[in-house]
Amino acid sequence: MAFNPKPAASDVQPVFDIGQVVTELRTARRAWRQSQNRSLEPGGRELPARETLQAIVSDLRGVLFPMRLGPPELRQEVEDFYVGVTLDKALHTLVGQVRLELLHSDRHAHLGSRDVDVRAWHLVHEFAQSLPQIRRLLDTDVLAAFQGDPAAHSVDEVLLCYPGVAAIINHRLAHALYELGATMLARLISELAHSETGIDIHPGATIGSGFFIDHGTGVVIGETATIGDRVRIYQAVTLGAKRFPTDENGHLKKGLPRHPRIEDDVVIYAGATVLGRVTIGRGATIGGNLWITHDVAPGANLSQARSQDTNASLSPVAA
């Protein structure tokens, strides 16, 4: 009796009903676009590209710190040439991305392409003018990280290795764009840092000089948070909202101040959660794993006091 083995897996040629899937995907896309009042006419990409923003940020990091974050073969005698060429490329590419965002946001405003082009060029020009001040701010952040971490051996190590520094570089760039009105691009740049470092800083957050995030993983800083000068926070700190007000239709109200205000010289240790539009006074210290929903007086020192029966309590109680 002859033996007829089953065909090997490599001999099986799978057949997928590609045509049906393509048709159903097209139907789903058209339904979504109609529900969002979007054009069904053929055309190019309507939104900024994450990959393009990644390349722009990489170039801008090199522009800001050419001998540390620029190309490995760069020599100091051609530093200005590299900065000029790279900056020109990054800004021209950024104009195209800003234009896409403006077209997206103005879809129903009936503005001509010339209006959008002028606005895009103006916005990127203003952004370029802010780069020297961003560099000066970042110098204070790098120095704060070096001075605030006994494990840091040099400012170069801090700049090259620390996720908190990488996140604040992106944030300084994103915040400048956010303030100029390119909010989607700003959010994309922030999310690039979030993916890279595990640190989630909304581009709307206002952060003073000398800011240091130690370790950093799991840090969340909300859109309307304001942070003063020389503030230090540790991993898993949240500066978040306590509640989300809604309008008469049950929709969330946008843009309301809902995140903490952190004054100068505050330290917030790992795992602390600060919620709502509360103020942490100048020079206060917030211990690890605390839950803060009230104002904290300047100079206060809050910690978890362990009692003999192992119950933890706040000491002193936040005012």
Secondary structure in CASP SS format (residue, H / E / C, confidence):
PFRMAT SS
TARGET T0000
AUTHOR 0000-0000-0000
METHOD secondary structure of the structure
MODEL  1
M C 1.00
A C 1.00
F C 1.00
N C 1.00
P C 1.00
K C 1.00
P C 1.00
A C 1.00
A H 1.00
S H 1.00
D H 1.00
V C 1.00
Q C 1.00
P C 1.00
V C 1.00
F C 1.00
D C 1.00
I H 1.00
G H 1.00
Q H 1.00
V H 1.00
V H 1.00
T H 1.00
E H 1.00
L H 1.00
R H 1.00
T H 1.00
A H 1.00
R H 1.00
R H 1.00
A H 1.00
W H 1.00
R H 1.00
Q H 1.00
S H 1.00
Q C 1.00
N C 1.00
R C 1.00
S C 1.00
L C 1.00
E C 1.00
P C 1.00
G C 1.00
G C 1.00
R C 1.00
E C 1.00
L C 1.00
P C 1.00
A C 1.00
R H 1.00
E H 1.00
T H 1.00
L H 1.00
Q H 1.00
A H 1.00
I H 1.00
V H 1.00
S H 1.00
D H 1.00
L H 1.00
R H 1.00
G H 1.00
V H 1.00
L H 1.00
F C 1.00
P H 1.00
M H 1.00
R H 1.00
L H 1.00
G C 1.00
P C 1.00
P C 1.00
E C 1.00
L C 1.00
R C 1.00
Q H 1.00
E H 1.00
V H 1.00
E H 1.00
D H 1.00
F H 1.00
Y H 1.00
V H 1.00
G H 1.00
V H 1.00
T H 1.00
L H 1.00
D H 1.00
K H 1.00
A H 1.00
L H 1.00
H H 1.00
T H 1.00
L H 1.00
V H 1.00
G H 1.00
Q H 1.00
V H 1.00
R H 1.00
L H 1.00
E H 1.00
L H 1.00
L H 1.00
H H 1.00
S H 1.00
D C 1.00
R C 1.00
H C 1.00
A C 1.00
H C 1.00
L C 1.00
G C 1.00
S H 1.00
R H 1.00
D H 1.00
V H 1.00
D H 1.00
V H 1.00
R H 1.00
A H 1.00
W H 1.00
H H 1.00
L H 1.00
V H 1.00
H H 1.00
E H 1.00
F H 1.00
A H 1.00
Q H 1.00
S H 1.00
L H 1.00
P H 1.00
Q H 1.00
I H 1.00
R H 1.00
R H 1.00
L H 1.00
L H 1.00
D H 1.00
T H 1.00
D H 1.00
V H 1.00
L H 1.00
A H 1.00
A H 1.00
F H 1.00
Q H 1.00
G H 1.00
D C 1.00
P C 1.00
A C 1.00
A C 1.00
H C 1.00
S C 1.00
V H 1.00
D H 1.00
E H 1.00
V H 1.00
L H 1.00
L H 1.00
C H 1.00
Y C 1.00
P H 1.00
G H 1.00
V H 1.00
A H 1.00
A H 1.00
I H 1.00
I H 1.00
N H 1.00
H H 1.00
R H 1.00
L H 1.00
A H 1.00
H H 1.00
A H 1.00
L H 1.00
Y H 1.00
E H 1.00
L H 1.00
G C 1.00
A C 1.00
T H 1.00
M H 1.00
L H 1.00
A H 1.00
R H 1.00
L H 1.00
I H 1.00
S H 1.00
E H 1.00
L H 1.00
A H 1.00
H H 1.00
S H 1.00
E H 1.00
T H 1.00
G C 1.00
I C 1.00
D E 1.00
I E 1.00
H C 1.00
P C 1.00
G C 1.00
A C 1.00
T E 1.00
I E 1.00
G C 1.00
S C 1.00
G C 1.00
F C 1.00
F E 1.00
I E 1.00
D C 1.00
H C 1.00
G C 1.00
T C 1.00
G C 1.00
V C 1.00
V E 1.00
I E 1.00
G C 1.00
E C 1.00
T C 1.00
A C 1.00
T E 1.00
I E 1.00
G C 1.00
D C 1.00
R C 1.00
V C 1.00
R E 1.00
I E 1.00
Y C 1.00
Q C 1.00
A C 1.00
V C 1.00
T E 1.00
L E 1.00
G E 1.00
A C 1.00
K C 1.00
R C 1.00
F C 1.00
P C 1.00
T E 1.00
D C 1.00
E C 1.00
N C 1.00
G C 1.00
H C 1.00
L E 1.00
K C 1.00
K C 1.00
G C 1.00
L C 1.00
P C 1.00
R C 1.00
H C 1.00
P C 1.00
R E 1.00
I E 1.00
E C 1.00
D C 1.00
D C 1.00
V C 1.00
V E 1.00
I E 1.00
Y C 1.00
A C 1.00
G C 1.00
A C 1.00
T E 1.00
V E 1.00
L E 1.00
G C 1.00
R C 1.00
V C 1.00
T E 1.00
I E 1.00
G C 1.00
R C 1.00
G C 1.00
A C 1.00
T E 1.00
I E 1.00
G C 1.00
G C 1.00
N C 1.00
L C 1.00
W E 1.00
I E 1.00
T C 1.00
H C 1.00
D C 1.00
V E 1.00
A C 1.00
P C 1.00
G C 1.00
A C 1.00
N E 1.00
L E 1.00
S E 1.00
Q E 1.00
A E 1.00
R E 1.00
S C 1.00
Q C 1.00
D C 1.00
T C 1.00
N C 1.00
A E 1.00
S E 1.00
L E 1.00
S E 1.00
P C 1.00
V C 1.00
A C 1.00
A C 1.00
END
